[in-house]
Amino acid sequence: MNTWHVELEDGRKVELDAPFGHEHTVSGPGYSARVLLSPINCRIQVYGYEASDIAAMTHALSALARRNSYGKLWVKAPAQDEARLADAGFVREGGIAGYFDGADAAIMALFTDPERRQRPTEAEENDILAGALKGARGGKEVRELPTGYRTALFEDQHADALAALYKEVFPTYPYPIDNPDYLVETAHSHILYRLVWNEAGELVAAASAETSPEIHSAEMTDFASRPSERGKGLAQYLLRTLEADARERFGIRCYYTIARALSFGMLRTFHNAGYELTGTLVNNCNIAGKFETMHLMCRPYEKG
């Protein structure tokens, strides 16, 4: 029996087939915001907004979050709106240089539940981050795949195998990447998935570039490798190759990632590839069955 739903500001309930979210527009005098209400992440993500009255927008979104027992609002906002959002109760969690087709973005959050701001593993996260960012960078050149391995961009016939890999690596995830239909749909719109097979023809690693072609930005994400394949440089290979894919296909100039604070390997991979730490997103999403804090890392913006 389906138990997932979201409750809208007028009290109506929308039943969902899955917990990942419901897109909705919240509007009133002086504002309109396009949002994703996400039961699995207990979060409202603001995709975009127009607001002469940011305080009124914030009040409406906060009320909607509390109605659904969500603890966080999250938005990539134009940098010039940072002060107005701060006045309305948001805090800055980071920034992305050049995100809006060359204009900077401020990553802003508002916590409607004080407990959502608590970080019980903060000391461990800080130790991992310090270790990952320590020392000289390396690996800026694309490493070759191991002998007998091959790579390709996603095609529809890969959907079942890729979904199975993601399901194996991530018990839970903020988005339905273990659903073959979702992979096909997003691959046909804006996400580039790149896959790696071993010498036996088994799919062993994958990653994606979630592009926003209209603003020439891309989030490098969804990195997954089977445990037996780790330590072979596959993540570094996928990152560099996907950057080139996104640049060639969509003219991407802004590259960033939101990496798990407890993942030394991924933080080190991005550090070695020239990404800089530009923020920390507290308890931002549900991965592996619990809320996890994420670090925001960006490459220097590539001017056209």
Buried (B, 14 or more C-beta within 10 A) or exposed (E): EEEBBBBBBEEEEEEBEEBBBBEBEBBBEEBEBBBBBBBBBBBBBBEEBEBEBBBBBBBBBBEBBEBBEBBBBBBBBBBEBBEBBBEBBBEBBBBBBBBBEBEBBBBBBBBBBEEBEEBEBEEEBEEBBEEBBEEEEEBEEBEEBBEEBEBEBBEEEBBEBBBEBBBEBBEBBBBBBBBBEBBBEBBEEBBBBBBBBBEEEEBBBBBBBBBBBEBBBBBBBBBBBBEEBEEBBBBBBBBBBBBEBBBEBBEBBBBBBBBBBBBBBBBBBBBBBBBBBBBBBBBBBBBEEEBBBBBBBBBEBBEE
